[in-house]
Amino acid sequence: INWQNTMAPVSQNAIEQDSIYGKWIVSNFKWDNKQIHVASIYAPTCVTKPGTIGIGAHIARKGFWEFLQDRWAQHEYLIVGGDTNNVPDIAFDKRRLKPRITPEIIEDMDPYFKFLHTNDLVDTYAEQYDPSLGPVVMAHKSSKGTSESRLDKWFHSTPLADFAWIDPSTHSSTNAPPPPFQTDHYPIELTLHAPDPNKK
């Protein structure tokens, strides 16, 4: 789906072609007598084209979330996971390993937060985070090694609050072997557990 066409021409010109086409897929399954919808999302990450004005990645993500907002079917039991390529909370979602020379870029997060609010989604890890277990676990390290960020996230709709769970031990903190394909992101595992411990 070419969501780029919904944006202003000046913004369209600032986005690389690879970031134009929709990067999401939705499936569903039945679990514990509930119809669970699962969506995988990859939000745009791109650089500004030479000779254009603006920051391409930020422009693209704003258009991406606005496009989804208008076309997303709402579901009571919804799980969304993927690479949002954003840092909603600098204090929680990013760890600076080396001093930044230039100021942090402020991204317009309103369309992102509106998408989460409209679909009754909460950040699973942030919701369950326990400071006593250690620092926030980041899933991505910048190519230059200057920072770590929590770009990859799971979200669940509030009716699934008692069933969705992320085990921090599945994160990079355990030095687990990387997945068998090339990636600079650590996998994050979300588990659905039945309310009855005897259920499978």
Secondary structure, DSSP 4 states (H G I P E B T S, - for coil): -BGGGGS-HHHHTTS-GGGTB--EEEEEEEETTEEEEEEEEE----PPPTT--S-HHHHHHHHHHHHHHHHPPP-SSEEEEEE----S-HHHHEEESS--SSPPPPP--HHHHHHHHHTTEEEHHHHH--GGG-SPPPSEE-TTSSEEE--EEEEEEGGGTTTEEE-GGGSGGG-PPPPSS--SB----EEE--SSTT--
